Amino acid sequence: MSCIYKIKKGFGSFTQNEKIIAQYILDHRNEAIEKSAQELGEVTHTSAASWIRFSQKLGFKGLTALKVDLAKNLDEDQEEDEIFNVVIEEQDSLNVMVKKIQTINAQHMEGTYKLLNIDSLRTAIDWMDSARRIYLTGIGGSGIACLDLMHKLTRIDKDVVYYEDMHILAARIAHINQDDVLIALSYSGETPIINDLAKFAKGKGAKVIAITQYNTKSTLASLADNALYIPVKEKELRLGSITSRNSTLAFTDLLYYCLSKLHYDQTKNDLIKTRQLIQLLNS
């Protein structure tokens, strides 16, 4: 996970004190590495505790871990192009379109993995592994990712629930309890029905995992017990929800593969049984 990248993408959701600290890191990287927490607090007119809390908000164990990451990424371009600056123009040729989409996808995936918090991913996998039942919620592009994850988890014999019809899904979620996990997918983090379902699940004691844009102030991020963040889209002229969908799919694939690895032999047997039945039906 890149400290600089996370600061740039999360800047808009920071508090005033956090923005002061973030701007100091962006403008004075070497000094941020060399100074103590007390010195950094004094030079920014904040406090040592504020620096430590900011480091933890970015997903680091403390200021020392943030400094280590900052040192590794010291040469990261301070004037890097925004990830979503490649837009479609009416005059674009087919070759230009291919190049633009290739660039968008490559840059966006790189950004997605820069935001990845391994501890958050590990927690999500552990919760899914021990869950009695896994519920998925998402609409639109997020619904496509839910459907894909449901198919994958079903193949390895996980009890997973997802319906595109939100009323049917709500009827199932009505029976959620503290032994279950709900994974809520929403790029904006402000989709009313998704947040309502997450709030209900949390009230029943279920663990709530959010896959949403990097904005810790969003309703869904605030409701979640654990969040996996995808990059924020800055440009209005973009390819619909393609980039956010691809980031979401990257995370759901990670959840599936890492969960499968926990019980490798059983997963292999489950996949063989699934494939054999499907082949039988198609014969």
N, C-alpha and C positions, 0 to 999 in steps of 0.2 A: 504494500500500500504506500503511495507516495504522499508525503506530508504536504509538499507544495501543491500538488494537484488537488488534494482534498481541501486545502485552504482556499484555492481559487474557486472551486466549484461550490463550496459551502458558504462563501463570504456573505452572500445576501441573507442568509438565515442566522448569522451570528448576532449576539448582543453587542451593544456599543463597546463594552470592555473587550470582548472577544475580537471585534474588528480592529481595535487598537493593537492588540497583540499580533493578530494575523498580518496586519500591514507592516508591523515592525519586522516580522520574520521575512516577509517578501522583500523588504527594502534593505535589511541588514542581516543577511543570512550568516555571514561569518561571525558577527557579534553575537547573534542568537546562540550559536554553537559554543562560543567561548565563555560567555557570561554565566554566572550562577543564577538560580531562580530569584534570589534576593536582589541581585544587580539588575536583572531584567525587569523585575517589578518596579524598581526605583526609576529606571530610565524611561519606562512607559507610563509611569504614574498609575500603576495598577497595584499588584501585589504578587508575592511569590506563589501564594495559594491560587491566584487567578491563572497563572501560567501552568501550574500543575493541572488544574481543572480543565483548562483548554486542551492540554495534551491528551487527557483522558477522553474528552469529547471527540477528538479526532480518531480515537480508537487505540491510543498508545497506553502502556501501563503507567507512564509518567513522563516527566520532562526529559529525563535521560534517554528514554527510548525514542522520543521525538527528535532529539538532537542527533542520535545515531542515524536515523532515517534521513534527516536533513543533510547530514554530512555526505551520505551516499548519493544524494540527488542534488549536490551543490551546483553542478554544471547544467542542471535542467534549465532550458531556455526560459528566461524571465518574460520574454515577449512572444511566447508560443502562440501560434494561431489558435483561435477558438475551434473546438472540435466540429461545431455544426455550421461552418461558414461556407460549405459547398452546397449551393442551391441550384435548382433546375432553372434554366433560362429557355425561353421559347426558341431561340436560334440554335440550341445545342444539337450537334450531330449525334448519331448513335454511338460513335466512338467516344465522344466527349461524355456522353451519359454513362457509358460503361466505366470510364475512368473516375467520374465523380462518385458513383455508387460504390466503387471499389475503395476509394479514399474515405468516404463516409464510414463504411463498415469497418475498415481497418483501424481508423482513428478512434471510432467509438468503442470497439472491443478493447483497444489498449487502455482507454479511459476507464472502462468497466473494471478491468483487473487492477488498475491503480487504486480504485476505491475499495477493493475487496478487503474486508477485515477477517483474517483467518479465524480469530477467536469467535466472532459472530457466526461464521459459517460452521465451525465445529459444534457450537451450541445448538444451532438449528438441526444439524444432522443427528446429534444425540437425542434431542427431543422427538424427532420423527421416528427414530429407531425404537424408542420406548413407548410411543403413543399407542393407545388402544385403537384409535381411529384418526386419520388425517383428513381434515376438511380443507377444500380449496375455494377461494372466492376471487372473482375477477370478471370484468365485463369488457367487451370490445377486444382490443389487441391483447389485453391481459387475460381475457377469457381463452384466447387461442393458446397461451402459455399454460393455463390451467388444464385445458383439455389434453395437451401434450404430456404434461406431468402426470395426469391421471392415468393415461394409457401406459406410461412407463412403469409407474408404481404398481399398477394392476398386474403387470407381467411378472413382478417379483412377489406377488401374493401379499401386498400391503392392503389393508382395509382403508380405501380412500374414497372420498365423496366429493363429487362435483356435478353440478347441473347448470346448463346455460340459462334455464328458466330460474330466475331468482326466487320465485315463490316456492317452487319445489325444493330448491336448495335451502331456503329458510326453514321449510318444514323439517328437513333433516337436521339442520343446525340447532333446531329447538331442543334436540336431545343431547347436545354436546355436554361434556362434563370435564372435571379436573384431570382426567386421564387422557384427554384428547389434545390435539394440536390443530390450530387453524392458521393456514397460510393465506394472507391477504395480499393480493397483487393490485396495485394502483399507482400509475406513474405520478399523478398529481398529489396523491395522498389525501385528496379532498372529495372523493367520490362518495356521496351520502350513503348509498345502500351498502357499500363495502365497509365504511366506517361504522355504520349501525350494527352490521353483523359482527365486526371485530369487537365492538363495545359489548355486545350481548355475550359473545364467547368469553371475553375476559371476565365478565360478571359471573359467569358460571364456573370460573376457575381454570378454564382451558388456557394453554400457552398460545400466545399470538405472535406469529412471525410475519413481518411486513417486508415486501419487496417493493420499493418505492424510490422516487427521486431523492437525491441528497439534500434534504431539507429537514433538519431535526425539529423544526417548528410546525411541520404539517400535522394535521389531525391524526392521520394514520401512524406516523412516526411516534407521536406522543402516546398513542394507545398501545403500541406494540411492546411486547416484552423483549423482543429482539428484532433488529432491522438489518436488512441487506440493501445497500444503497446503489442506485444506478445513476449515471451522469445526468446533469441538468442540461436541457436543450436551451440554448440562448437565442437562437434565431427563430423568427416567426415563419419564414419561408423554408420549410423543411419537408422531408418526404413522409408526411403523415406521421404515423406512430411506428414506423419501421425501425428506427434506431432504438427507441425505448423497448420495443417488443424483442429485438435481438438481444439486448442486454438482459431482459427478464428471462429469456430462454437460456442464456448463458448461465444464469444463476440456478434455474430449475434443473438444467443438465448437471451442474455441479452437485446439487443436492441428491439427484438420482444416482450418479456414479459413485459418489462418496458413501452414500447409504448402502449401495449394493456391495461395495468393497468390505463393509463390516462383517458380512456373512457370505463370503465369496463362494464357498461350495454350495450353500443353499440357493444362492442367487443363480448359479450356473444350472442347477437342477430345475429351478422354477422356469428359467428361460427356455430350457430344452422342452419341458412339458408344454409350455405355451406354444412354442413353434410347432411341435408335433401335432397338436390339436388343430391349429390354424391350417397346416398343410393337409390334414385329413379333410377338413371342411372344403378346401379348395380343389381337392382331387376329384 
